[in-house]
Amino acid sequence: MSRTTRKRKEDIGLSPYEIKFRGQKKTEKTTMELFDFNLDYVHEFSLKSTDKIKSCMTGDSISWLNINGLDEVNLMKELGVIFSIDNNIMSDILNPSVRPKVQEFEHGIFVTLKMLQMNERTNKLSVENLSLIITENFLISFQEEKGDFFDPVRERIRKHKNKIRLAGPDYLAFALLDMVVDNYIYIIGLLGDKIENLEERMTGNVNKQLPELINLYKQELNFLRHHIKPTKEMILTLAKLESEFIHNENRVNYKELQDNMNEANELTDSYREMLYDLLNIYHTAATTRLNDIMKVLTMISVIFIPLTFIVGVYGTNFEYLPEIKWHYGYYIMWGIMVIVAILMIWFFRRKKWY
């Protein structure tokens, strides 16, 4: 089963302005969580309707609305109306297969990218689409399913009276994006450790499991690169975006995000080259080992050729074989065979053929 969300046949030909869920349902019910805060207070709400959202829009606080689950189309349409989100953007939000992108519209900025997570039990990567809407005093995040990925950001809001409570939704969006990008680097590091351990194993015994592991790590690395490359382009566009919804004092943070994406991209390229090198080393080592085996077998065959000749001569059925009447002929024949074998081994060693 594919780990990436692909375009479904029934979605082909749909208008880009049609608000319809175009992915795979991952939650039983869509839930909404609201953080409303400023320097003096933090209020948290678990919402069942949009009434509280409307009341927060008129205050001077910063609000973060997180949506878990994308399949309740009516709710999404209502949110689109409340925040004046264009239909083509709402359509992208409801399409988990959309490519990472950034788009400015009249009332905010739309950002979408992929969140990657490593299953520690199976060592398999999974992907989830994340969409953000950045407005003047609101950040809206859309996730495919409920999770604890952004809990560190929530804890920062709860416990610390610092920049995250004052710098606006654009800084809060940076904090979320920074977690996603840092997680990219963390996952690449985990995969990199396995690749480097594989390199150490390569210096020992070459076994048949190594190419299987190399191919497995290549698949996971290609899966990473498939999502990191377009995210890098999106972050670059976001860092260069001249928008009133990104304050000048926060632009340096998006530049830092760009640097982190460059690091993630360079790491994937480096480990990809390392895997190709390991595969070449494996094939070279396997070929060398096979050549060594063939060399030993060839020397053994060459040693036995004269011995077989001697045995063949004295195994003939002629009645008047000259040496057949010798009392010690059998022992003499064995002595000659041993001497011939020793001389051949000495000759091979002198020539440094083994």
ZIGIGI-V949641 format. One record per residue. N is the residue number from 0. RES is the residue in three letters. D_CENTER is the distance of its C-alpha to the mean C-alpha in whole Angstrom. Layout:
n res d_center
N RES D_CENTER
N RES D_CENTER
This chain:
n res d_center
0 MET 17
1 SER 14
2 ARG 12
3 THR 12
4 THR 16
5 ARG 18
6 LYS 21
7 ARG 24
8 LYS 27
9 GLU 29
10 ASP 28
11 ILE 29
12 GLY 32
13 LEU 31
14 SER 33
15 PRO 30
16 TYR 32
17 GLU 32
18 ILE 31
19 LYS 30
20 PHE 27
21 ARG 24
22 GLY 22
23 GLN 21
24 LYS 23
25 LYS 21
26 THR 24
27 GLU 28
28 LYS 29
29 THR 28
30 THR 29
31 MET 30
32 GLU 30
33 LEU 32
34 PHE 32
35 ASP 35
36 PHE 36
37 ASN 37
38 LEU 38
39 ASP 41
40 TYR 39
41 VAL 36
42 HIS 37
43 GLU 34
44 PHE 35
45 SER 33
46 LEU 35
47 LYS 36
48 SER 38
49 THR 37
50 ASP 41
51 LYS 39
52 ILE 37
53 LYS 40
54 SER 42
55 CYS 39
56 MET 39
57 THR 42
58 GLY 42
59 ASP 41
60 SER 38
61 ILE 34
62 SER 33
63 TRP 29
64 LEU 29
65 ASN 26
66 ILE 26
67 ASN 24
68 GLY 24
69 LEU 25
70 ASP 27
71 GLU 30
72 VAL 31
73 ASN 35
74 LEU 33
75 MET 31
76 LYS 34
77 GLU 36
78 LEU 33
79 GLY 33
80 VAL 37
81 ILE 37
82 PHE 35
83 SER 36
84 ILE 32
85 ASP 33
86 ASN 32
87 ASN 30
88 ILE 28
89 MET 28
90 SER 27
91 ASP 24
92 ILE 23
93 LEU 24
94 ASN 22
95 PRO 18
96 SER 17
97 VAL 19
98 ARG 17
99 PRO 16
100 LYS 20
101 VAL 22
102 GLN 26
103 GLU 29
104 PHE 32
105 GLU 35
106 HIS 35
107 GLY 31
108 ILE 28
109 PHE 25
110 VAL 21
111 THR 18
112 LEU 15
113 LYS 12
114 MET 11
115 LEU 8
116 GLN 9
117 MET 8
118 ASN 11
119 GLU 13
120 ARG 16
121 THR 14
122 ASN 10
123 LYS 9
124 LEU 6
125 SER 9
126 VAL 10
127 GLU 13
128 ASN 15
129 LEU 17
130 SER 20
131 LEU 23
132 ILE 26
133 ILE 28
134 THR 32
135 GLU 35
136 ASN 35
137 PHE 32
138 LEU 28
139 ILE 27
140 SER 23
141 PHE 22
142 GLN 20
143 GLU 19
144 GLU 20
145 LYS 22
146 GLY 20
147 ASP 20
148 PHE 17
149 PHE 20
150 ASP 23
151 PRO 23
152 VAL 24
153 ARG 26
154 GLU 28
155 ARG 28
156 ILE 30
157 ARG 32
158 LYS 33
159 HIS 33
160 LYS 36
161 ASN 34
162 LYS 32
163 ILE 30
164 ARG 33
165 LEU 35
166 ALA 32
167 GLY 32
168 PRO 29
169 ASP 28
170 TYR 27
171 LEU 26
172 ALA 23
173 PHE 22
174 ALA 22
175 LEU 20
176 LEU 17
177 ASP 17
178 MET 16
179 VAL 13
180 VAL 12
181 ASP 13
182 ASN 11
183 TYR 8
184 ILE 10
185 TYR 10
186 ILE 7
187 ILE 6
188 GLY 10
189 LEU 10
190 LEU 8
191 GLY 10
192 ASP 13
193 LYS 12
194 ILE 12
195 GLU 15
196 ASN 17
197 LEU 17
198 GLU 19
199 GLU 21
200 ARG 22
201 MET 22
202 THR 25
203 GLY 27
204 ASN 28
205 VAL 26
206 ASN 25
207 LYS 24
208 GLN 21
209 LEU 19
210 PRO 18
211 GLU 17
212 LEU 14
213 ILE 14
214 ASN 13
215 LEU 11
216 TYR 9
217 LYS 9
218 GLN 8
219 GLU 5
220 LEU 4
221 ASN 6
222 PHE 5
223 LEU 3
224 ARG 7
225 HIS 8
226 HIS 8
227 ILE 9
228 LYS 11
229 PRO 14
230 THR 13
231 LYS 14
232 GLU 17
233 MET 18
234 ILE 18
235 LEU 21
236 THR 23
237 LEU 23
238 ALA 24
239 LYS 27
240 LEU 28
241 GLU 32
242 SER 32
243 GLU 35
244 PHE 32
245 ILE 30
246 HIS 33
247 ASN 33
248 GLU 33
249 ASN 29
250 ARG 28
251 VAL 28
252 ASN 25
253 TYR 23
254 LYS 23
255 GLU 22
256 LEU 19
257 GLN 19
258 ASP 19
259 ASN 16
260 MET 14
261 ASN 15
262 GLU 14
263 ALA 11
264 ASN 11
265 GLU 13
266 LEU 11
267 THR 8
268 ASP 12
269 SER 13
270 TYR 11
271 ARG 11
272 GLU 15
273 MET 15
274 LEU 14
275 TYR 16
276 ASP 19
277 LEU 18
278 LEU 19
279 ASN 22
280 ILE 23
281 TYR 23
282 HIS 25
283 THR 27
284 ALA 28
285 ALA 28
286 THR 31
287 THR 33
288 ARG 33
289 LEU 34
290 ASN 37
291 ASP 38
292 ILE 39
293 MET 40
294 LYS 42
295 VAL 44
296 LEU 45
297 THR 46
298 MET 48
299 ILE 49
300 SER 50
301 VAL 52
302 ILE 54
303 PHE 55
304 ILE 57
305 PRO 60
306 LEU 60
307 THR 60
308 PHE 62
309 ILE 65
310 VAL 64
311 GLY 65
312 VAL 68
313 TYR 70
314 GLY 68
315 THR 71
316 ASN 74
317 PHE 76
318 GLU 79
319 TYR 80
320 LEU 77
321 PRO 79
322 GLU 77
323 ILE 77
324 LYS 80
325 TRP 79
326 HIS 79
327 TYR 76
328 GLY 74
329 TYR 71
330 TYR 70
331 ILE 71
332 MET 68
333 TRP 66
334 GLY 66
335 ILE 66
336 MET 63
337 VAL 61
338 ILE 63
339 VAL 61
340 ALA 58
341 ILE 58
342 LEU 59
343 MET 56
344 ILE 53
345 TRP 55
346 PHE 55
347 PHE 51
348 ARG 51
349 ARG 53
350 LYS 51
351 LYS 48
352 TRP 46
353 TYR 45
